[in-house]
Amino acid sequence: MKTAKVSIVKVAHYNSEEIYTALKRNLSLLGGLENIIKPRSKVFVKINHLSPPSSPDDAIITHPYFTKEVLRLLLELNLEITVGDDV
């Protein structure tokens, strides 16, 4: 049976640089993003947004800073990125 790898890195605040640093650390604990997604791959990032819109501070939707920093990491690998949701 194959075991799953799990990594959790805590951030104190929704600050772009803090989130970016935590994501980089988290992914390095898993062997690096480049070992999970091959460069120049096509990826779809499914974000959670609701209609009508809610505030990021309500923690109901994906925080925009988190989305921004995930996309930043993906762009560093020259990936073809599509962002979407079901609304």
N, C-alpha and C positions, 0 to 999 in steps of 0.2 A: 504494500500500500504506500502510495506517495504522500509525503507530509507537506503541508503548506507552510510557507514562511510568513511570519507576521512581524511587523515593526511599528511601534508607536513612539512618536516624539511629541512632547507637549510644548505648546506655545502659550505664553502668558497673555498676549494681546493680539488683536487683528491688526498687525503692522506688516506691510508688504515685505520688508527685508527679514523680519523675524520668521515669517511664514516661509519665505524662500530658503533661508538657512535650515529651517526644520525639515522642509521637503528634501533638500539635498542630503541632509544627515540620514533621514529615513530611507531614502533610496540607496544610499551607500551601504546601509546595514543589510539591504536586500541584494547587494551585489552591483548596484548601479543601474540607472535607467537604460543605459545603452545595452545592458545584458537582458533587459526585459522587452524592449522595443527596438527593432533594427532601424538604423538610420535610413531616412527617406521613405519610411513606411507611411501608409495612410492611417490616420487615427480619428476617431470620433469622440469628442468630449461631451458627455451628457451632463448638463448642469440642471439643477432643480430651481425653477422659477415658477411662481404662481400667478394666476390672474384672479383678482386684481393684485397688483404688486404689493409686496410686504417689505418692511424694512430689514436690512441685513442684521440689525441689532436684535430682531425677534428670533433669530437662529432657526427660521423656518426654511429659508432658501440657502443655496450655496453662497457663501460670502464672496462678494466681488473680488476682494484681495486674494482669496484662496484661488479662485478661478484664474486671475491674472498671473499668479506665480506658477501655477501648474502649466499654463500656456507658455510662459517664459521658459520653463524647463524643456518643454516639448519643442519649442522653436530652436533651442540650442542644438537639437539633433537633426535639424533640417527636415522635419516631418511635414507631411501634407495634412493639415489640421482642419477638421470641420467641427464647429461648436453648435449644439442644438439642444432642444428640449421637446416635450410632447404637447406644449400649449400653443 
